[in-house]
Amino acid sequence: MSSDTLVSNWFALLQKYLLHNPRIIETCTIAVGKMIRISSRLFGAYEEKLAQVLKKALNAHHVNVIDKSGGCGESYEVIVHASSFQGMPTIKQHRLVQEAIKDDIKKWHAVSIKTSYT
């Protein structure tokens, strides 16, 4: 079952049985979202997707994305090695990484970025 189907089913159940209490709906919605993020990360699919985005956007030869939060998806370490970083200040390298995955970074509590050109 896809995560979209799972979310749709959860919302339908929430609306059917708990519509009278918006606070319960909000709490359950947050919990379902976290469960889906955790389950999609069990096999590193999310991290691999981010690595591919970074490789393509930065023409990087090595990218490693590591969930440092024990699987809940709140804290990541991003390591990028790209020859295009040579001669570029570290702050600019980090800004390029941040720009490439900015929509994902918005969802996180913390991120550590390490870059190199070797």
C-alpha positions in Angstrom: 0.0 0.0 0.0 1.4 3.4 -1.0 2.0 6.1 1.6 -0.6 8.3 -0.2 -3.2 5.6 0.1 -2.3 5.1 3.8 -2.7 8.8 4.5 -6.1 8.9 2.6 -7.4 5.9 4.6 -6.3 7.5 7.9 -8.0 10.8 7.0 -11.2 9.0 6.1 -11.2 7.2 9.4 -10.5 10.4 11.3 -13.3 12.2 9.6 -15.8 9.4 10.1 -15.2 8.8 13.8 -13.4 11.8 15.2 -14.8 14.7 13.2 -16.3 16.3 16.3 -12.9 16.8 18.0 -10.4 18.8 15.8 -7.6 18.4 18.4 -7.7 14.7 18.1 -7.7 14.9 14.3 -4.6 17.2 14.5 -2.8 15.0 16.9 -3.5 11.8 14.9 -2.6 13.5 11.6 0.8 14.5 13.0 1.3 10.9 14.3 0.4 9.4 11.0 2.8 11.7 9.2 5.6 10.7 11.5 4.8 7.0 11.1 4.9 7.3 7.3 8.2 9.2 7.4 9.7 6.6 9.7 8.5 3.6 7.6 9.8 5.2 4.4 13.2 5.6 6.0 13.5 2.0 7.2 15.3 1.0 4.1 17.0 4.4 3.4 14.8 5.3 0.5 14.4 8.9 1.6 18.2 9.3 2.2 18.9 7.8 -1.2 16.4 10.1 -2.9 18.2 13.1 -1.3 21.6 11.8 -2.3 20.4 11.5 -5.9 19.0 15.0 -5.9 22.3 16.4 -4.6 24.4 14.4 -7.0 22.4 15.7 -9.9 22.1 19.4 -8.7 25.8 19.7 -7.7 27.4 17.3 -10.1 28.9 15.5 -7.1 30.8 12.3 -7.3 30.0 11.2 -3.7 27.0 12.1 -1.5 26.1 10.5 1.8 22.9 11.4 3.7 22.6 10.0 7.2 19.6 10.1 9.5 21.2 11.0 12.9 17.9 11.0 14.8 17.6 7.3 15.2 15.1 6.9 12.3 12.6 9.6 13.1 13.8 11.9 10.3 14.4 15.0 12.4 18.2 15.4 12.1 20.5 14.6 9.2 24.2 14.7 8.3 24.8 15.5 4.6 28.3 14.9 3.2 29.0 16.1 -0.4 32.2 15.7 -2.4 32.2 17.6 -5.7 35.1 18.8 -7.8 33.0 21.9 -8.6 33.6 23.0 -5.0 37.3 23.6 -5.6 38.3 27.2 -4.9 34.9 27.9 -3.5 34.5 29.2 0.1 32.9 26.6 2.5 30.0 28.9 3.2 29.1 29.0 -0.5 29.4 25.2 -0.8 27.0 24.8 2.1 24.6 27.3 0.6 24.5 25.4 -2.7 23.8 22.2 -0.8 21.0 23.9 1.2 19.5 25.4 -1.9 19.4 22.0 -3.6 17.4 20.4 -0.8 15.7 23.4 0.8 12.2 21.9 0.8 13.4 18.9 2.8 15.5 21.0 5.2 12.4 23.0 6.2 11.0 19.8 7.6 14.0 18.9 9.8 15.0 20.0 13.2 18.7 19.9 12.5 21.2 19.4 9.7 25.0 19.1 9.6 26.6 19.7 6.2 30.1 18.7 5.3 31.6 19.4 1.9 34.9 18.9 0.1 36.3 18.9 -3.4 38.7 16.0 -3.2 
